[in-house]
Amino acid sequence: MHRFYSPSKNISNNKIIISDMHEAHHLKGALRIKPNEEVIVFDEHGNEYRCLVQEISKAVALAIKEIILNQKKEEAVKISIACAIP
Protein backbone atom coordinates (compact mmCIF):
# COMPACT_ATOMS: atom_id res chain seq x y z
CA MET A 1 0.00 0.00 0.00
CA HIS A 2 1.30 3.47 -0.85
CA ARG A 3 2.31 5.89 1.92
CA PHE A 4 2.17 9.69 1.79
CA TYR A 5 3.14 12.50 4.16
CA SER A 6 0.77 15.21 5.31
CA PRO A 7 1.45 17.72 8.09
CA SER A 8 -0.91 17.41 11.06
CA LYS A 9 -2.42 20.85 10.32
CA ASN A 10 -4.04 19.32 7.18
CA ILE A 11 -5.61 16.47 9.17
CA SER A 12 -9.04 16.97 10.72
CA ASN A 13 -11.14 14.45 12.63
CA ASN A 14 -12.26 12.47 9.55
CA LYS A 15 -10.59 14.06 6.52
CA ILE A 16 -7.08 14.68 5.22
CA ILE A 17 -6.10 17.14 2.49
CA ILE A 18 -2.78 16.59 0.70
CA SER A 19 -2.08 20.06 -0.66
CA ASP A 20 1.65 19.72 -1.28
CA MET A 21 2.13 20.05 -5.04
CA HIS A 22 4.81 17.35 -5.29
CA GLU A 23 2.95 14.78 -3.15
CA ALA A 24 -0.30 15.38 -5.06
CA HIS A 25 1.46 15.04 -8.42
CA HIS A 26 3.16 11.83 -7.28
CA LEU A 27 -0.19 10.41 -6.18
CA LYS A 28 -2.05 11.46 -9.36
CA GLY A 29 0.53 11.34 -12.12
CA ALA A 30 3.22 8.85 -11.15
CA LEU A 31 1.21 6.25 -9.23
CA ARG A 32 -2.11 6.91 -11.04
CA ILE A 33 -4.16 6.38 -7.93
CA LYS A 34 -7.89 6.69 -8.55
CA PRO A 35 -10.80 7.60 -6.23
CA ASN A 36 -11.92 4.82 -3.84
CA GLU A 37 -8.39 3.38 -3.57
CA GLU A 38 -6.81 2.90 -0.15
CA VAL A 39 -3.58 4.66 0.91
CA ILE A 40 -1.74 5.30 4.17
CA VAL A 41 -0.90 8.83 5.31
CA PHE A 42 1.54 9.66 8.11
CA ASP A 43 2.29 12.88 9.96
CA GLU A 44 5.30 14.36 11.74
CA HIS A 45 4.26 12.78 15.05
CA GLY A 46 4.47 9.23 13.70
CA ASN A 47 0.72 8.67 13.53
CA GLU A 48 -0.62 6.73 10.57
CA TYR A 49 -4.03 6.99 8.94
CA ARG A 50 -5.55 4.38 6.64
CA CYS A 51 -7.54 6.43 4.13
CA LEU A 52 -9.80 6.16 1.12
CA VAL A 53 -9.19 8.58 -1.76
CA GLN A 54 -12.29 10.74 -2.26
CA GLU A 55 -11.38 13.51 -4.67
CA ILE A 56 -8.37 14.22 -6.87
CA SER A 57 -7.80 17.75 -8.19
CA LYS A 58 -4.99 20.22 -7.41
CA ALA A 59 -5.19 18.87 -3.87
CA VAL A 60 -6.17 15.35 -2.87
CA ALA A 61 -9.01 14.77 -0.39
CA LEU A 62 -8.93 11.58 1.68
CA ALA A 63 -11.47 10.10 4.08
CA ILE A 64 -9.95 8.52 7.20
CA LYS A 65 -10.97 4.88 7.74
CA GLU A 66 -8.64 3.95 10.60
CA ILE A 67 -6.19 5.80 12.86
CA ILE A 68 -3.02 4.08 14.05
CA LEU A 69 -1.48 6.20 16.80
CA ASN A 70 2.26 6.31 17.37
CA GLN A 71 3.40 4.01 20.13
CA LYS A 72 7.05 4.73 20.77
CA LYS A 73 9.01 1.66 21.75
CA GLU A 74 12.59 1.29 22.80
CA GLU A 75 14.82 -0.08 20.10
CA ALA A 76 15.92 -3.66 20.74
CA VAL A 77 19.08 -3.23 18.68
CA LYS A 78 22.32 -2.56 20.51
CA ILE A 79 25.36 -1.56 18.46
CA SER A 80 28.97 -1.97 19.56
CA ILE A 81 31.90 -0.56 17.62
CA ALA A 82 35.41 -1.97 17.88
CA CYS A 83 38.65 -1.20 16.11
CA ALA A 84 41.00 -3.99 15.07
CA ILE A 85 44.70 -3.60 15.83
CA PRO A 86 46.59 -3.30 12.52
Buried (B, 14 or more C-beta within 10 A) or exposed (E): EEEBEBEEEBBEEEEBBBBBEEBBEBBBEEEEBEEEBBBBBBBEEEBBBBBEBEEBEEBBBBBBEEEEEEEEEEEEEEEEEEEEEE
